[in-house]
Amino acid sequence: MDNLIALLVGAPLLGAVVLLCGGRRLDRSGHWIGTLLAAVSFGLGLVLFADMLGKGAEDRLLHQRLFSWIPVEGFQADMAFQLDQLSMTFVLLISGVGTLIHVYSIGYMEHDERRRRFFGYLNLFVAAMLLLVLADNYLLLYFGWEGVGLASYLLIGFWQHKPSAATAAKKAFLVNRVGDIGLSIAIMLMFTTFGTFAFGSVLPAAGQAGEGKLTAIGLMLLLAACGKSAQVPLQSWLGDAMEGPTPVSALIHAATMVTAGVYLIVRSAAVFDGAPDAQVVVTVVGAVTLLFGAIVGCAKDDIKKALAGSTMSQIGYMILAAGLGPIGYVFAIMHLVTHGFFKAGLFLGAGSVMHGMNDEVDMRKYGGLRKYMPVTFVTFGLGYLAIIGFPGLSGFFSKDKIIEAAFAKGGTEGWILGAVTLLGAAITAYYMTRVMLMTFFGEKRWQPDEHGHEPHPHESPKSMTVPMILLAFGSVFAGGVFGVGDRFVKWLEPVTAFEHGHPPIGAGAITTATVAVMVIGVGLAYLQYGRSPVPVTAPRGSLLTRAARRDLLQDDLNHVVFVRGGTHLTRSLVYVDHSLVDGVVNGTAASVGGLSGRLRKLQNGYVRSYAVSMFGGTAVLIAATLLMRAV
């Protein structure tokens, strides 16, 4: 079975090569080829999963070495893969949800002239993410990490004829490069510390390394995770990334890209367990981003950007849980998987709404769409109930466990983190209820566009609704399946050490508090958006609302600190270069030039001048000789 691991990556990679290099002859069939090869990867994943279930926990690690990638004396890097319970979880999520998004894209991109290229990029995205989670060493992981960055750049800017899309793609690429520097430094530190960067050597030996070195490695890994997973302070690219086609948004937010940072931290658990200071920073970043994304999501009228703020917040939950150590690693991954179902369903539902509304994204121009799009309404509604933590649905089980783990941290820190997670749950219920009410309830608010064309809402074709229905099943049942008998905990425990947390208050009390704040959030949103008409033009709002509409001024801060700061730094360096460096160089040249000009006057070509010079020199030599003898 271990010989099949490379095929998990090879199938979508083959699709990318064929579709991007095959030319226009594949325009009519390219979407089917891309979807089929993504499905092949998922099928192989299911075969390997079934085989893994038939083995004991200690025998489930599979390893496949293809060749020596970089064979240098003292520096060995293999093209090798490992498949364990953690990577298998990601394989099924990436290939399964990825395949559904491929199917959805067949209908969504039906009229796009570059559909073949789009599916080639989708295949490349899936292949790069699979390489990232299947690599058996950090250097190969870095290769997949950069592949994900490249694919996201190509897909976010797929409609590059729109300046906003081209700018968003460059922004995502550049912000992620900052995080990538962190990963590259972490790998260098690993090699200097352990002499290798293979998981099988680095992680078991982490306990013998100094805490200072592990802290440095952990902080660099966190920097990398912040870039890919859009966490503070590298979160500014995520909202702009909505300029890409909606299937891209679903793939980025549910199965690839933003999940990579969570995987990196959990995979490197041994490093963080030996660096408590780095763990604290991880929890702080997760807690801050959790609230940051939720507040931004409350103020967005663009349906996709509201969901983007939601993703930022939900990934914050996962990062916070990963920072809690052994009491949180499993629940970070559990919430990641359930989030993959309901967030993919929400984004595909948003795309379905846009499909029926002439690509309109402003929710203030929707209203009453449940009458026209019943399948979209039901599937989107189930995803909505899952993300707000409605009892019995998947998000309820996974998010509730993170809240319990936060309280179980103990002491003042535990109470603070627990309060933050509860506040985040309340805000999540508020902004998602807002999205639901503005889109599917109330009276219709759409108007004819500048060409006089009025939208005619209608249900999407089956190629789009069937994936949404399947994801809705996951939104409803995944959390319960994982939670019964602690199945998911037992599944991942051999890879990520697990410790039962002991919150200062009972689990029942925490669950009651979680449901209560969810009801409060829903109620507040209903009072504001369900009982009165929604204005087509957004009111000015409070200072916080205006700031949230501008992503809590994150771009303004970046502009002041980095753009203006960089401009002033550049001007200062230019001034130093002109005044000091050029002054020294030019002054030296002028001095040499002036001296040579004066010396040149002595070389005038007249014999009498040379005779006088020789006579003068001779006189000086005679005088010097006589003086020395006298002394």
N, C-alpha and C positions, 0 to 999 in steps of 0.2 A: 504493500500500500504506500510505502514511503516514496516510491517512484512516481506517484501521481501528484505529489505536492507541487512540483515545478509546472505541471499542466494547469494548475489553478491560475497561475500568473500568465502562462503561455497562451491560453485560449483568448482572453481579451487582448493581449498584446499582439497576437496574430491578426485579430480583427482590426486593430489600429493600423498595423502596417499595410494590410490589404486595402483598407478603405482610404487611407491617406496617399497611397502610392498607386492604386489601381486605376485612377483616372475616371473620366466621365462615363466610361462603359459600365460602371457599377452604380450609376446614379439611380437606376430603377430598383436595384436590389440591395443597395448598401445598407439600408436600415434593417432589412431582414438578416443580413449577415452579421451586423453588429449585435443585434438582439439575440440571435442564435448562439453566438460565441460567449456572450455574457451568461446565457442560460446554461451552456456547457460547463462553465466554471461553477455555477451554483449546483448543478447536478453532481459534479465531482466532489464538491464540498459535502453534499448529503451522503455520498458513498463513504467518504473518509469519516464523517461524523458517525455513521452507523457502525463502521468498523471500530471506532474509538469507544463507543458505548459498550461494545462487546469485550472490552479489556478492563483489567483492574486499573485503579487510579495511578499506580506506579509504573504501568506499562503503556501509558497513553502518549508519551512523548515520541514523536517521529522526527527523523532527521534525514535530509537528503543533501549530499554534497555533489555539485555539478563539476566544478573545476576550481583551480587556484586562480583567483582573480588578479591579485597583485603578489606574485612570489618574489620577494626581495629578502636578502639575508637580514634577519632580525625584525622583519615586517611582513607578516603573512595575512592576507585577506582572501577569504574563500567566497565563491559564489555558492552559498549554501543556505538551506531553508530548515526551519524547525516548525513543527506543528504540535502545539499542546492545547490545553483547554482554553487558554486565553486567546491565542491566535485563531483557534477554530471558531470561537464566538464571533470574532470580527470577520472571518471568512464568510460565514453564513449571512451575517448582516450586510456586508459589502456586496456580495454577489447576489443575494436574494433581493434586497431592496433595490440594488442597482439594476437587476433584470427587470423588475416592475417599472422602474423609471424609463428604461429603454422601451418597453412596450408602450407606456404612456406617450413617449416622445414620437412614436410612429404617427399618432393622430395629431399631436400638438404641433409638430414641425412639418406637417403634410405639404404645405404650400411653400416651404422655404427652398429656394434654389440650391442651397448648399447643405442640404440634409445629409448627404453622404459624408461630408466632412464633419458635420456635427456628431454623427454616430461614431466616426473614427476618434474624435476627441473624447467622447464618452467612454469608449473602450480603453483609451489610453489612461483616463482617470481611474477607472476600476483596476486596471493592471498595476498602475503605480501604487495605489493604496494597498492592494494585495501584497505587492512586494514589500511594502513598508511593514506590514504586520506579520509576514512570514519570514523575514530575514532572521538569521541566527546570530548576527553581529551588528554593532552600531554603525559600522561603515556602510554596510549594505542597506541598512535601514535609512541612512542618510541619502543614499541613492534614490530609494523610493520616495523619501521626503521631498527631494528636489523635483522628482517626477510629478508628484501631486501639485507642487507649486507651479510647474510649467503647464500642466493640464488645466488648472484653475484659471491661469492667465489667458489661455486660449479660449476657454469657454465663457468666462465672464465678459471678455471682449469679442465674443463671436459676432455680434452685430456691430462691427467696428465702424460702420458708416455713421453710427451715432456717436458724436464726440463724448457724450456722457459715459457710454460703454467703454470706449477706448481709455478714457481717463480712469474709470473704475478698475479696469484690468491692470493698468500700470500701478495704481495705488496699492492694490492687493499684492502685486508682485514685489514692490519695493518694501512695504511694511513687513512682509514675510521674510525678506532678506535679512532684516534686523534680527528676527528670531533665529534664522538659520545660522547666523554668526554664533549665537549661543550654543547651538548643537555642535557646530564644528569645534569650538573651544572645549566643550565637554568631552568630545571624543579624543582630542589631543591630551587633555588631562588624564583621561582613562589610560591612554597608551603609556604616558610617562609614569603613571602610578602602578599599573598592573602589568605593563608590557604587552597588552592585548586589548582588543575591544569586542571579543566574542562574549555573548551572554553567558555561556557555560563556564567562562573563566572569571569574568568581571564580577558578576553578581554573587557567586559563592565567596569570593575573596573580599567583598566590600567590608565585611566585619573586621578585617585586619587592617584596613586603611585608617589613617588619621581622620578625626572628625572635621578638621579644617579643610582637608582636601575633598572629603565627601560633600561638605557644605558648598564648596566652590563648584563641584560637578553638578550638584543638585540645583543650584541657582541658575547655572547655564542651561540645564535641561528645562527648567521652568521658563526661562526666557524663550526657548524654542517653542514650548507648549503655548505660551501666550500669543505668539505669532500665528501659529496654525489654528488654534482654537479661539482666536479673537477675544482674548482676555485682557483686562486692563494691565499695562498701558498700550497694548498693541491691538486694540479692538476697532480702530477707526475704519478699517477696510470693509468690514462685514456688511454694513448698511448699503454702501455704494455697490457692492457685488450683486445687488438685486437687479442691476442693469442687464445681466445676462438672461437668457431664456429661462423660464420658470423651472423646467426639468433640471437645469443646472443648479438652481437654488436648492431644489429638493435633494439632489445628490450631495452637494456640499454640506448641507445642514443635517442630513440624516445618516448618511453612510460613509462619507469620506471627509477629508479636509479637517473640519472642526473636531472630529472625533480623534484625530491623530495625536493631539496633545495629551488627551486623557490616557490613550494607550501608552504613550511614552512614559508618563509618570508612573502608571501602574506597573508597566514592564520593569521599570527601574526601582521597584519598591525597596529592594535591599539597600540601594544608595540612600534613599530618603529616610529609611529606618535608622540608618547610622548618622543622620544629619538632622537632628531635631530642629535646629534653627531654620533650615531650608523648609522643613515641613510646616513650620509656623507661617513662613512667607507664602507657601502654597495655599494654606487655608485663608489667609488674609486676601490674597488675590481672588480666590474663588468667592469669598463673601462680598467683596467690593463689586465684582463683576455681576454677581447675582442680582444685586440691587440696581446697579447701573443699567443693565440691559432691561430690567423690568420697568424702570422709570421711563426709559426711552420708548419702550413699547406702548406705554400709556398715551403718548402724545402724537403718534404717527397716524396719519390718515391714509397713507399708502399701505395697502394690505400686505404687500410683501415685506416692506420695511418694518411693519409692526411685528410680523413673524420673525424677522431677523433679530429684532431686539429680544424677542422671546428665546431664540436660540442662544444668544449671548448669555442670557440669564440662566437657562437650563444647563448649559455647559459649565456655568459658574457653580451650580449645585454639584456637578460631577467633580470639578477641580477641588472644591471644598472637601468633598467626601474623600478624595484621594489624599488630601493633605492630612486627614485624620489618622492615617496609618492603617494597621491591620483591622481596625474596627470599621473602616470605611472603604477599602479598596474594592471589595466585592460589590458593594451597593453603588459605587461610582459606575462600574461596568453594567450593573443591572439597569440603572436608570438610563445609561447610554443606549442600551438595546431597546428598552421600551420607548424611549424618545425617538429612536430611529423609525419606529412604526408610526407613532402619532404625528411626528413632525413632517415626515415624508407625506403622510396623508393630508396634512394641513396645507403644505405647499402645493401639492398636486390639486387639492381643492381650490386653492387660490388661482392656480392656472386655469382650472375649469371655469371659474367665475370670469376671469379675464377673457377666456375664449368666447364666452357668450356675451361679453360686454364690449366688444371691439377693442380689446386690450386696455380698457380703462382700469387704473389701479387705485383711484381715489374712492375710498369707501363712502365718502359723503355723496357720491353720485350713484350709489347702489340703492338698497332698500327693497324689501319684499321679495327677494329672489328665491325664497323657498318655494313659491308657487310655480316658478318657471324651471327650477333646477332641483327636483326632489332628490335625486340620487346624490348629487353634490352636497345638498343640504344635510342629508342623513349622515354621509360619510365624514364630512367636515365637522358635523355636530358631535359625532362619536370621538373624533380626534380632540375636539374642544373639551369634552368631558374628561378625557384621559389626561390632558395636560394640566387641567385645574385640580386634578386629584379627586375626582368624584368617586365615592366609595364603590369598590368592586372592579373598577377599570384599571388598566395597567399602570398609569401614572400614580395612582393612589398607593399601590404596593411599593413601587421603587422610591418615590419621593418621601413617603412616610418613613422608610428605613433610613434615609439620609438625615432626616430631621431627628430621629431617635439617636443616630450615631453622633450628631452634633451635640446634643444634650449629654450624651455619654462621655464626651471629652472630659467632663468634670471641672469643678472649680468655676471661677469667674469666666474663664475662656469658654467653657461649655455653655453657660447661660447666655453669653453674648452670641455665640454661634447659633445656638438654638433659637434665640429671638430673631436673628437675621433670617434664618431659614423659614420661620413662620411668617415673618413680614413679607418675604419674597413670595410665599404661597398666596397670601392675601392679594398682593399686587398682581400676581399672575392671573388669579381668578377675575380681577377687575378688568385688566386690559384684554383678556381673551373673550370675556363676556361683551365687552365693548365692540370687539371685532365681529362677534356673532350677531349682535343686535343691529349694528350699522349695515351689515351685509345682507342678512336674510330676513329681517323683521322690519316693521314699519311700512310706510308708503313708499312707492317708487320715487326716486329723486333724479333719475337720469334725464339728460337733456340732449337735443341734437348737437352734433359737433359743428365746427366752423364750416363744414361743407353741407350742413343740413341733414346729415345721416343720423338717425336716432337708433340707439342700440335695440336689438331684439333678442332679449335673453332666451336661451334655449339650452337644453341638456347637451352635454358633450357626447361624442361617439363612444362606443363600447371599448375601443382601444384605450380610452382615457378613464372611463368609469370602472372597468374591471380591476385595474391595479388599485384604484381608490377603495373599492370594496374589500379587496384582499388585505390592504393595509389597515382598514377599519377593523377587521377581525383581529389583527395583531394589537391594535389599540385597545380593544376590549379585553382580550383573553391572555395576552402575553404575561402581564404582571402576575395574574393569578396562577398561571402554570408554573412560573418561576418560584413564586412564594410558597406554594403548597409543599410542606415537608422540607422547607429550606433547600429545595432542589438546586437552585442556582448557587447557593453558598457552598454546597457539597461539591458541585461541579468545578468551581474555581478554587476551592480551598487548597488543593495540592500545588497550585501555581502562585497564588497570592495568599499568604498566611492570613488566617482569619481569627479574630478574637471577639468574643461576645462583649458588647458594651453594656454598661450598667448605668442608665440615666438616673438622675436624682429623683425623677418622678416616674410613675408607672407608664408602661407602653400604652395602656388604655387611655390615660390622661393626655398623653401626647397626641394620640390619634383623634381624640375628641377636640383638642385644641386645633389640630390641623383642619378638621372638617369645619369647625366654627369659623376660622379665619377665611376659609374658602367661601362659606356662605355669606360672610360679611362683604367680601370682595364682589361676589355676584350681585348682592343686594345694592351696593353702592353704584355699580355700573347700570343696573336696571333703573334705579331712581334717576340717573342722569340721562340715559339714552333710551330707556324703554317706555317711560311714561310721558315723554314729550317729544315733539318732532325734532329731528336732527337737522340743523341748518346746513345748507349746501356749502356755505362759506364758513370756515372755521373762525370762531370768535378769537379775539386777541389773547385772552387767557392770562393767567398769572405769570409772574416772573419765572417760576419753575417750569410751567408749561411751555413757555417760549424757549427756555433753555433746552428742554427735552426735545422740542421739535428740531433743534439744531444739535441733536446728539449730545446734550449736556456740554456743549462748547468744546468737544474733543478736537474738532478740526481747527477751531480758533486757537486753542492751546498749542496744537502742533505748529500752526502757522507762526505764532509768536515765538515759541521756543526754538523750533528747528528752522523754519523758513527765514524769519527775520533774524533770529540768532545766527543762523548760518551766513546770511547776507552780511551782517555786521562783522562776523569773524573773518569772512573773505575780504571785506574792505580793509580791515585792520591788517591782515596779512599782506595785502597789496601795498598798503602804506609802508609797512615795515620793509617790504621788498624794494620799493622805490627809494625810500629814504635811507635805510641802513645798508641793505645788501648792495643795491645799485650805487649808493653813495660811496661805499668802500671800493667797489670795483671801478666805478668811473673815476673816483679820486685817484686811485693808484694809476690808472691809465693816463690821466691828465698829468700827474707828476712825472711819470716816465716820459710822456710826450714832451713836456716842458724841458726836462733835463736833456733829452736827446736833441731838442731844437737848439739849445745853447751849445751843446757839444758840436753840433753840426757846423756852427760858425767857425770852429777851429779848423775844419777840413775845407778850406777855401780854394785849394789848388795852386796857391802862389808859392814858388820855391823860397822866396825870401822869408815868408811867414814860417815855413817849416824849418829854415836855417836858424831863425831866431829861437824857435821852440827847442831845437836841438842844443843850441848854445845855452839857453836858459836851463835846460835839464842837466847839461854837463856841469854847469856852475853849481847847481844844487847838489849834485852827487859829490863834487870836490869839497864843497863846504861841509857836507855831512861827514865825509871821511876824515877831514882835518879835525872836526869837532870830536869825533869818537876817539881819535888818537890822543887828543889833548886831555880828554877825560880819563 
